[in-house]
Each structure stands twice: as structure tokens, then as C-alpha cells.
Amino acid sequence: PKVDEIYGLHLWNYQPVGTVGARLGPIMAASDRFCVHVKGKGGHGAVPDGTADAIVAGASLVSSLHTIVPRNISPLDSAVLTVGTLKGG
């Protein structure tokens, strides 16, 4: 069937309690997941040159990922990339 309208509902903490916000067109970002495994080589803190530190590599990866949107998407367009969890140890 032909769809005339679609409505979505989303909790938005910045909207005053008891009010409803509305807007034409898209308003919230889509959600997707990605998973990256960084493997290193353990060692001793006294000889870091003998290790491949996955924590440092992972931290660098997060910093690099956070440059994707501002360097590749126009400020007039909407885009968000968030690294929500980083596990290591």
C-alpha cells in the first residue's frame, strides 16, 4: 500500500517535560554497530619496545575514527560517529 505519512517517537532529554517536538523530514540519526578487534603482544612495562601495545593502538584508532565525520561530511549535512565502548586489558 501507498504510505502517506510515518511518525516516529523518541525520548529526548532536551525537550521540556510535557511538550512534544515535531519537524518535517528526518530528525534523529540511524543506529548501527561495528566491532573491531586489535591484537597486540604483551610484555613488561620496563621494556615497552618489546611489545605491540593494543591499548595504544586502540586509543589511536578511536581518535582517528573521530576525524571521519568532520573531514568527510559537509557541515550542512548530518552525521555522527560514536565509539561507545572500548575494552582492553
C-alpha positions in Angstrom: 0.0 0.0 0.0 1.0 3.6 -0.5 2.4 5.2 2.6 1.2 8.8 3.2 2.9 9.6 6.5 5.3 8.0 9.0 5.6 9.1 12.6 8.4 8.1 15.0 8.7 8.6 18.7 11.9 9.1 20.6 12.8 10.2 24.1 14.7 13.4 24.0 16.1 14.7 27.3 16.4 18.3 26.0 12.7 18.6 25.3 10.8 20.1 28.2 8.6 17.7 30.2 5.0 17.7 29.0 5.9 19.0 25.5 6.0 17.4 22.0 8.5 18.4 19.4 7.8 18.0 15.7 9.7 18.6 12.5 9.3 17.9 8.8 11.9 15.4 7.5 14.5 13.3 9.3 15.4 14.4 12.8 17.4 11.6 14.5 20.4 9.6 13.4 20.2 5.9 12.5 22.0 3.4 14.6 24.4 0.8 13.5 27.1 -1.3 15.2 30.6 -2.2 14.3 33.2 -4.3 16.1 37.0 -4.1 15.7 39.5 -6.4 17.4 43.0 -5.1 17.9 45.5 -7.7 18.9 48.8 -6.8 20.4 51.8 -8.6 22.0 52.2 -8.4 25.8 55.4 -7.6 27.6 56.8 -5.7 30.5 56.4 -2.0 31.3 60.2 -1.7 31.7 60.7 -2.8 28.1 57.9 -1.3 26.0 59.9 -1.7 22.8 59.3 -5.4 23.1 55.6 -5.1 23.0 52.9 -4.3 20.4 50.6 -2.3 22.7 47.0 -2.9 21.7 45.7 -0.3 24.1 47.7 2.5 22.5 46.7 1.2 19.0 43.0 1.1 20.1 43.2 4.6 21.5 44.8 5.9 18.3 42.1 4.1 16.3 39.3 5.9 18.3 41.0 9.3 17.7 41.3 8.6 14.0 37.7 7.4 13.7 36.5 10.7 15.3 38.0 12.6 12.4 36.0 10.8 9.7 32.8 12.9 10.0 34.4 16.4 10.2 36.8 15.7 7.4 34.4 13.9 5.0 30.9 15.2 5.7 29.7 18.7 4.8 28.7 20.7 7.9 25.4 21.3 6.1 24.7 17.5 6.3 24.0 15.5 9.4 26.3 12.7 10.5 27.5 11.2 13.8 30.1 8.5 14.6 30.5 7.5 18.2 32.7 4.9 19.7 30.6 3.9 22.7 32.8 1.1 24.2 36.5 0.3 24.3 37.6 -2.8 26.2 41.1 -3.8 26.9 43.4 -5.5 29.3 
